[in-house]
Structure formats: C-alpha cells, structure tokens
C-alpha cells in the first residue's frame, strides 16, 4: 500500500510508477508512468450506500464509445465531471453508476487510496470495445462485451441500471 502522506499534492509521482492528480475532494487520478493508463482512486473512506458524486451528461451520443455510459436504448452519455471516465471495470465493483438518478454510489467499503471500479455490463448492453478482463478477481468473467452476452444468473449477482434490468 502506498503511504498516504505522499498523495496530497495536486500532481506528483508516486513510487515513480504513477503521476497523481487531485481532481475532487474525494478522488484523484493515478496515471501509470509506463503505459499512461488512468484510474480514479479514493482520497476519503467511503461506505456502502454513500453517494460519491452526481453527474450530468456532457454530451449525448447515439452510439456507444469506450468512454460513454448507456442510459437507454439509443442514448449514451459522456460524463461531466469528466474525471468519472477513469472509473475502470472490475468483476467485483465497489461503485455503481445510477443512470436514473445520475449519481455514483458506493457498493462496498472503499479505503483511502483504493481504486474505484464499476461493472461495465451494469450500464452497457453491448460494449463498443469488448475486452479481455484483467481485474484478477476470483469472480472474473474473463471477457467483457456487455450485459447482452451474460446469462441472467450471472447478472443477478450485480446491481444493474434500470435500463439493463428492463432489457433482461
């Protein structure tokens, strides 16, 4: 675990592996110094049920892209605040995008420095860019391509948006 005292400046290197940028009162973006990948990490402790952040649509798209969140059959939104796009996928997520109430909520305890993650098929019926998952969770599904490609029994284990629930 990275020493929390090293994470307070607006932007700096952490262990020469990550550049860290403070983006809100509750989060910072960690950017890999090697590959440039970005992830959103908590700067506060969060509990299940906490509302982490509200969001609005920066732009509405008619087709999914790798940064959009699906809100209904034909609408995919780019997020505002934009830093929410750095909440990456996990098959054992700790946050949820509630697209009905337009807020990100906490699913399980999140400690300071922990990466915030969500289950992409919880919002996406069909992924624009399916990918091999490397979340390393014991529950890892291996290949992520959207809720349309998962069995209802698998999806029952996750909190899903109203749109995805209606599609099942």
N, C-alpha and C positions, 0 to 999 in steps of 0.2 A: 504494500500500500504506500502511496506517495505521501510524504509528510505534508499535512495540510498547511503548515506555515509557509510553504513555498508557492502557494497558489493564490496569493492575494493581489498581486499587481495586475494592471489592466492587460498586459501582454508580456509573456516571457517564455523561456524554455524550461521544461520540467524534465529533469534527468536526461537532458539532451535528446529525448525521444519525442516530446510534444511541445508545441507552442500553444500557450493557453491565453485565451481572450475572454475577459469578463463581458457577458452580454446582457445580464439582468441581475436582479437582486437574488435570484435563486439558481442561476446557472452560468456556466462558462463553456466555451467551445474549445475542445482539445484537438489540435491538428497534428497529425503524425509528421515528424520531421523527415521521415523516409519516403512515404508514399503520398502524403498530402491528404489522407483520409481524415474526415472530421467527425466528431461525436460530441453530443451535449452531455455535460456532467453536472451533477447537483452541487451547489455550494451551501445548501442547507439540508437538514434532515427532514424527510417527508414521510407521512403516514398514510396508510390506505384510506381512500376517500377524500384526501386533500385535493382541492382544486389548485393545480400548479400554475395554470395560466389560461387566460381566454385568448381566442384568436379570431381573426376575420379573414375573409378572402382578399388576397392581394390582386388576384386575377382569376377569372373563371375560364376553364378550358373545356372544349367539347370532347377531347380525348385525353387519356391518361398520359403522363410522362413520369420520369423517375422521381421527380420532386413533388408531384401533386398528390392530393388526398381526395378520394372519391366521396362525393356527398349524395349523389343519386345516380340513376341510370346513365344520364348524359352530361353530368357536371362533375368536374374535377377541379379542385382549387389549389392555387399556390398560396402558401401561408403567410400571414402577417400577424405576429412578428416572424420575420424570415428565419431567425436562428432555430425555429422549431423544425426546420427541414433537416437538421442534424441529429434528430432523434432517430436512431437506426433500428433495424429489425432485430428481434430476438424471438425464439420459440418459447421463451419464458419471460414475457414482458413485465415491466414494472410500471408502465404508464399506458393510458388509453386515450385516444382521440375521440371525444364525444362530438360528432359532427351535427347532432341535433341541437345541442346547447352551445356549440362552438367553444369547447374548453378541453384542456388536457387535464386528466385526473390521475391520481396515484393509485395503483392497484395493490402494491405491496410495499413494505418499508424500503426506503431509499436512504442510504447513508451519504454523508458529505464525500464528494469525490467519485461516487458511483455513477456509471453511465446510465442515462435514461434511454429506455428501449420500448418499442411497441411491436405488436404482432401485425405485420403488414396486411395479411388477409383479413384482419378485423375491419379494415376500411376498403380494401381493394377486391373487387370481384375478379378482375383479370389484370394481372400486372403488365405494364408496358415493357418491362425488362425483367423477365424471370431470372433467378439467380440461384446458385448453389449456396446454401446457408453454412456459415462457419461459426454459429453462435456458441458452439461447444456445450450446449445444454444437454442433459440426459434425455430431454424430450424433443431434441432437434428433429425437424421434419425432413431435413436433407435438401429439398429443392422447393423454393418458394415461387409460386406463379399466380397466387390469388385464391380467394375462397372457392371459386368455381371448381377448382381442382382438388379440393379436400372433401373427405367424407363428412357427412353431418355429425357423426360420432366424434370425430376429431375436433370439429368446430365447436361442439358443445363444451369443450374444456376452456374456451376463451370468451372474454367479453367482446361482443361484436356490435358494430354500429347498427342503428335502426335499419338502414338501407340493406346491409348484408343479411340481417335477420329476415327481412321481407323476401329476399331472394331465395332463401332456403325452403 
